[in-house]
Amino acid sequence: MEINEFFELSIGRWRSQRSGHHLAFAHFEEVLSNIDIESLSTDDPTVLEVCKLHDIDSASITHPFRMTWEGESDWDDKPISGSTVLVPIPDIENPSRGKLLRENGYAEVVPAVGRYHLSDDGVFTLLTEYDLVAAEERIWFANPNLRFRVSMIKTSDGKGVTTASFSSEIRSLSSSTS
Amino acid sequence: MEINEFFELSIGRWRSQRSGHHLAFAHFEEVLSNIDIESLSTDDPTVLEVCKLHDIDSASITHPFRMTWEGESDWDDKPISGSTVLVPIPDIENPSRGKLLRENGYAEVVPAVGRYHLSDDGVFTLLTEYDLVAAEERIWFANPNLRFRVSMIKTSDGKGVTTASFSSEIRSLSSSTS
């Protein structure tokens, strides 16, 4: 799989089933959500703003997208929801690697920059370092309508892993995002 | 990571936290178990028997091991337990790929042969085809004392995925397997 295909396959609405593992106590969390991944044009005002925030020339970007999620956890009565814009910047010499700019970080609510690469067997790995923690995600497609995502949060020295989660994401074929 | 290091790091006792996703109904299953992975010598009688069962010359094998598990699921009152012997046979031209002989299959209780490979970013993928279904597993180390395992069961035509599961496995440093 090429990286462009990876980004293009990700576009759509996904029904996500997520299990969180809180490792020290072997606790389980269950989350059901809908995730919308929507392609943006490279001259979308929000995309240009993200580029500006990170001081990046918008000519070097590819496949920007907006991700929106809405769900419920068995740990919390409040619904979980959010939205962020993500902007990939492929490395010039090796397009299966690159940086991913993020409007708001996952683990901390600040703009974040991650490093990604796509392995020879189609696993997309994203590493994002924050001040206190780092997040590592691996995403791959079982088939075009089913993708898996493993995320973990580790201390920024990379040694301690506090939580890991696993999402099975099934493409919603019948519904539009509107 | 080299494949030998992968097999060697796997030896030990692991405390496993597993989430099963039953995809069609978005059901969650929670399993807690202990997994013992014990190195066997290449001339262990059980190993020789597995080789004979599969008509394989025992000179071509490497790192045979026994895996034993004991746990509990929130779906079932009965404890889950079992044991199997696994025997890797690396490909001669490319040792990061090979076959894995199994005394008893995971998805069906028959002897099974899987195909494995280790990707450039350290993810070990194992594909085992049975009569009616196929099992695909991806295993990788977050650090030497923490490994993750994603398994999925698909119909043997490779299209339908019925269940997926995610295990976080933490090495038990304090206890022996005896």
Chai-1 contact restraints between the chains, C-beta under 6 A:
chainA,res_idxA,chainB,res_idxB,connection_type,confidence,min_distance_angstrom,max_distance_angstrom,comment,restraint_id
A,Q17,B,H21,contact,1.0,0.0,6.0,A-B,restraint_1
A,Q17,B,A26,contact,1.0,0.0,6.0,A-B,restraint_2
A,S19,B,S19,contact,1.0,0.0,6.0,A-B,restraint_3
A,H21,B,Q17,contact,1.0,0.0,6.0,A-B,restraint_4
A,H21,B,S168,contact,1.0,0.0,6.0,A-B,restraint_5
A,L23,B,S168,contact,1.0,0.0,6.0,A-B,restraint_6
A,A26,B,Q17,contact,1.0,0.0,6.0,A-B,restraint_7
A,F28,B,E30,contact,1.0,0.0,6.0,A-B,restraint_8
A,E30,B,F28,contact,1.0,0.0,6.0,A-B,restraint_9
A,S119,B,S119,contact,1.0,0.0,6.0,A-B,restraint_10
A,S119,B,D120,contact,1.0,0.0,6.0,A-B,restraint_11
A,S119,B,D121,contact,1.0,0.0,6.0,A-B,restraint_12
A,D120,B,S119,contact,1.0,0.0,6.0,A-B,restraint_13
A,D120,B,D120,contact,1.0,0.0,6.0,A-B,restraint_14
A,D121,B,S119,contact,1.0,0.0,6.0,A-B,restraint_15
A,V123,B,V123,contact,1.0,0.0,6.0,A-B,restraint_16
A,A142,B,V161,contact,1.0,0.0,6.0,A-B,restraint_17
A,L146,B,V161,contact,1.0,0.0,6.0,A-B,restraint_18
A,V161,B,A142,contact,1.0,0.0,6.0,A-B,restraint_19
A,V161,B,L146,contact,1.0,0.0,6.0,A-B,restraint_20
A,A164,B,S168,contact,1.0,0.0,6.0,A-B,restraint_21
A,F166,B,F166,contact,1.0,0.0,6.0,A-B,restraint_22
A,S168,B,H21,contact,1.0,0.0,6.0,A-B,restraint_23
A,S168,B,L23,contact,1.0,0.0,6.0,A-B,restraint_24
A,S168,B,A164,contact,1.0,0.0,6.0,A-B,restraint_25
